[in-house]
Structure formats: C-alpha cells, structure tokens
Amino acid sequence: MAAPVSSVSHRPHHIIVFGATGFTGRFVVEEVARCAAERTGGGSLKWAVAGRSRQRLEEVLERAAERLSMPEVRTDTEIIVADVSDEESMAAMCKQGVVVLNCVGPYRFYGEPVVKACVENGAHYVDICGEPQFLERMQLEYHTKASDKGVYVIGSCGFDSIPADLGILYTHRQFKGTLTAVESFLKFSSGTEGMCGHDTTWQSAVHGFADSGSLRQLRKKFGHKPAACSGSQSPKEGFCVFQ
C-alpha cells in the first residue's frame, strides 16, 4: 500500500509497530521480524517498535528474538517511546516511519490520536480494528485531509475483514458465472477448558453494541445508495448464533 522502498528512504523506518507490547502487537512484531529476515532484493526492511514503556518494548523484542531464534531482533530493532496522550510524541513517531501499524485498542478510545498524527505527519496508517463506529467516523473526519496529504488510512486489516475479503476474492475467481451474493459462516470450537477472549476485544464488542445508535447516525451522513444488484436479490445480512 505504501510507495516503493526506494522512494521513501528519507525516513529511517519503513514500518513502525505501535502498541508492540499488547496481546496482538507481540504477534505482529514476530511476523514483521520474520518478513524482514526473509526479504530479498530491493534493500532491507527497516522497522521499529513503539509504545509507552521502553522496558516493556525491550521485553517484547527479547521474547521475539528467543521465539524466532533471531538475536538480531533484540539488538538491531529501534525502540520509539510514544503515548496517545502525548501529541508531540505521536508526531515524532509518525515522522520516523512510512507506515504505522496501530495495534492499540479499543480504537474508539485510543485510535484517533494515531490517525490524526499519521495524517498530519505524512505516515500511512494501518490497523486491525473491528469497530464500525471508529472506522466510519475516521473516514468522515479524515478522508479529505488524508487525500490532500497523499496518506492512506486503512482499517480492519485483521480477523474481522481479511478472511471474509479473501474468501470472497477466492470465490469470485473460482465461480464460473456471475457472482451475485456470498454467505459466510463462522464456527467457534474449543477444548475441554472452554474458550476466552482478550479484554480489549471484549471491551470493543460491548461498547460497540451499546453504541449501535451512533453508527446509524454516522451512516446517514455518508448518504450511500445501495449497490446495483445483478441477478437474484442478495439475501438480507444478519447475525445468527447456533448452539
């Protein structure tokens, strides 16, 4: 989504993982480290981790280095201390990266300062948000500003979107005809000890359902019209729980 590496060499990092000490951030750090190590051609991938606590960031890098058997992750990865409550620290972070991967949630509480700092300082923004109120409010508030700056703000690059998007893309490519509708199903299974969810995910869901009225109001401001339907009418979308 970003410009080629050769055209952004004026910034010290191609990627900054913000919120690297969180539950998801730790997995993102490992994946970025793995991708950086596997990169061939076009120069090395320069990246950094960012968050509120230098000590905790150091611990995350230590953990990643051990899990990946890559000691260079601990010694060669730069640490940036930044806090969503400190506007100057956010600006300083965003000026150092081409792309900021934001792993700090719930996004309705902590996301906007990151979007704002990225747009104002010319860094592309990517998150794993599954909160429609936040995603659509950011589109209303920052679309024009981001467009004027040439900045991409891309939300929902995680479980809430990627499996469905890839599933539809795969179906479209394999389908021998005109694809008019796709129904998706999600099944959860667990072992004898049951299942659990992370607290941030729980907070996002609870606040999202409780504030569903604001989402309807937001969508009225877009003035979207239904997409034209080819073939049979698409079934009404819904949410079902099967025991």
C-alpha positions in Angstrom: 0.0 0.0 0.0 3.0 2.3 0.5 5.3 3.8 -2.1 8.3 1.7 -3.2 11.1 1.4 -0.7 13.5 3.4 -2.9 11.2 6.5 -2.9 10.9 6.7 0.9 14.5 6.3 2.0 14.4 9.7 3.7 12.5 8.2 6.6 14.5 5.9 8.9 11.8 3.2 9.1 9.5 1.6 6.5 7.3 0.1 9.3 6.6 1.1 12.9 4.7 -1.3 15.1 2.8 0.9 17.6 1.4 -0.9 20.6 4.0 -3.6 20.2 3.6 -4.7 23.9 0.0 -5.6 23.6 -1.6 -9.0 23.0 -1.8 -8.6 19.2 1.2 -6.3 19.0 3.6 -9.1 20.1 2.5 -11.4 17.3 2.8 -8.5 14.8 6.4 -7.9 15.9 7.3 -11.5 15.3 5.7 -11.5 11.9 7.4 -8.3 10.8 10.7 -9.6 12.1 10.2 -12.8 10.1 9.2 -10.9 6.9 12.2 -8.6 7.3 14.6 -11.6 7.6 13.1 -13.3 4.5 13.2 -10.2 2.4 15.4 -10.5 -0.7 16.1 -7.8 -3.2 15.2 -4.1 -3.1 17.1 -3.5 0.1 16.4 -4.4 3.7 13.2 -3.7 5.5 13.8 -1.2 8.2 11.4 -1.3 11.1 10.9 -0.2 14.7 8.6 -0.9 17.7 6.8 1.8 19.6 4.8 2.1 22.8 4.6 3.8 26.2 7.2 1.8 28.1 10.8 1.3 26.9 11.3 -1.6 29.4 8.2 -3.5 28.1 9.3 -2.9 24.5 12.7 -4.3 25.3 11.0 -7.4 26.8 8.9 -7.9 23.6 12.0 -7.8 21.5 13.7 -10.3 23.8 10.7 -12.6 23.6 10.6 -12.3 19.8 14.4 -12.9 19.5 14.1 -16.1 21.5 11.0 -17.5 19.8 12.4 -16.9 16.3 16.0 -17.7 17.2 17.0 -14.4 15.8 19.2 -12.5 18.3 19.5 -9.6 15.9 15.8 -8.7 16.6 16.8 -7.7 20.1 20.0 -5.8 19.2 19.1 -4.2 15.8 15.5 -3.0 16.3 15.0 0.6 17.3 12.6 1.5 20.2 10.4 4.6 20.0 8.6 5.8 23.1 5.2 7.3 22.2 1.9 7.7 24.0 -1.5 8.5 22.5 -2.0 11.1 25.3 1.2 12.9 24.3 0.7 14.7 20.9 4.3 15.6 20.5 5.5 12.0 21.0 2.9 10.8 18.4 4.1 13.4 15.9 7.8 12.4 16.5 7.0 8.8 16.0 5.0 9.3 12.8 7.7 11.4 11.2 10.1 8.4 11.5 8.0 5.9 9.6 6.5 5.3 6.2 3.8 3.0 7.6 2.4 2.8 11.2 0.8 -0.4 12.2 -1.5 0.5 15.0 -2.2 -2.3 17.5 -3.6 -0.1 20.3 -7.2 -0.7 21.2 -10.1 -0.3 21.9 -9.8 2.1 18.9 -12.8 4.1 19.9 -10.8 5.3 22.9 -7.2 5.3 21.6 -7.3 5.2 17.8 -8.0 8.8 16.7 -4.7 10.4 18.0 -2.8 7.9 15.9 -4.8 8.5 12.8 -4.5 12.3 13.3 -0.8 12.1 13.9 -0.3 9.9 10.8 -2.3 12.2 8.6 -0.6 15.4 9.8 2.9 13.9 9.6 2.6 12.0 6.3 2.7 8.4 7.5 0.4 5.8 6.1 -1.8 4.1 8.8 -3.0 0.5 9.1 -4.9 -1.1 12.0 -6.7 -4.3 12.9 -9.9 -2.6 14.1 -13.2 -4.3 14.0 -15.2 -1.4 15.4 -17.5 0.1 12.7 -18.2 3.3 14.7 -14.5 4.1 14.8 -13.7 3.1 11.2 -16.6 5.1 9.7 -16.0 8.1 11.9 -12.4 8.3 10.9 -13.5 8.1 7.3 -15.8 11.1 7.8 -13.3 13.1 9.8 -10.1 12.4 7.9 -10.8 11.3 4.3 -10.3 14.7 2.8 -7.3 15.6 4.9 -5.6 12.2 4.2 -6.3 12.5 0.5 -4.8 16.0 0.3 -1.7 14.7 2.1 -1.4 11.6 -0.1 -1.8 9.4 3.1 -3.5 6.0 3.2 -5.7 5.2 6.2 -6.6 1.6 6.1 -8.6 0.0 8.9 -9.8 -3.5 9.7 -6.8 -5.4 8.4 -7.3 -8.3 10.8 -9.7 -11.1 11.6 -12.9 -9.0 11.1 -12.1 -8.3 7.5 -9.3 -10.3 5.9 -10.8 -13.9 6.0 -14.1 -12.6 4.5 -12.3 -10.5 1.9 -10.0 -13.3 0.8 -12.9 -15.8 0.9 -15.0 -13.6 -1.5 -12.0 -13.0 -3.7 -11.3 -16.7 -4.0 -15.0 -17.5 -4.6 -15.2 -14.8 -7.3 -12.1 -16.2 -9.1 -13.4 -19.8 -8.9 -17.0 -19.2 -9.8 -17.9 -20.0 -13.4 -20.6 -17.4 -13.8 -21.9 -14.1 -12.4 -21.4 -13.9 -8.6 -24.3 -12.0 -7.1 -24.1 -13.0 -3.4 -21.9 -14.7 -0.9 -23.0 -16.0 2.5 -20.2 -16.5 5.1 -20.3 -18.7 8.2 -18.1 -18.7 11.2 -17.7 -21.6 13.6 -16.0 -21.4 17.0 -14.8 -24.6 18.7 -12.9 -25.1 21.9 -11.3 -27.7 24.1 -12.4 -29.1 27.4 -11.4 -25.9 29.2 -13.7 -23.7 27.1 -12.6 -20.5 25.4 -11.8 -17.0 26.3 -11.3 -13.6 24.6 -8.9 -10.8 25.2 -10.2 -7.9 27.4 -9.7 -5.3 24.6 -11.8 -7.4 22.2 -14.4 -7.8 24.9 -14.5 -4.0 25.5 -14.7 -3.3 21.8 -17.7 -5.6 21.4 -19.6 -4.3 24.5 -19.1 -0.7 23.7 -19.9 -1.3 20.0 -23.3 -3.0 20.7 -24.1 -0.4 23.4 -23.5 2.4 21.0 -25.1 1.0 17.9 -27.4 4.0 17.6 -24.5 6.3 16.8 -23.4 4.0 13.9 -26.8 4.5 12.3 -26.4 8.3 12.6 -22.9 8.1 11.1 -24.1 6.2 8.1 -26.8 8.7 7.4 -24.1 11.3 6.9 -22.4 9.3 4.1 -25.6 9.3 2.0 -24.7 5.9 0.5 -27.0 4.4 -2.0 -27.5 0.6 -2.3 -25.2 -1.0 -4.9 -26.9 -2.2 -8.1 -27.8 -5.9 -7.9 -27.2 -8.3 -10.7 -29.2 -11.4 -10.9 -31.3 -12.6 -7.9 -31.6 -10.3 -4.9 -28.9 -10.7 -2.3 -30.2 -12.2 1.0 -30.6 -9.8 3.9 -27.5 -9.9 6.0 -27.8 -10.9 9.6 -26.2 -12.5 12.7 -27.1 -15.9 14.0 -25.9 -18.0 16.9 -26.2 -21.8 16.7 -26.0 -23.9 19.8 
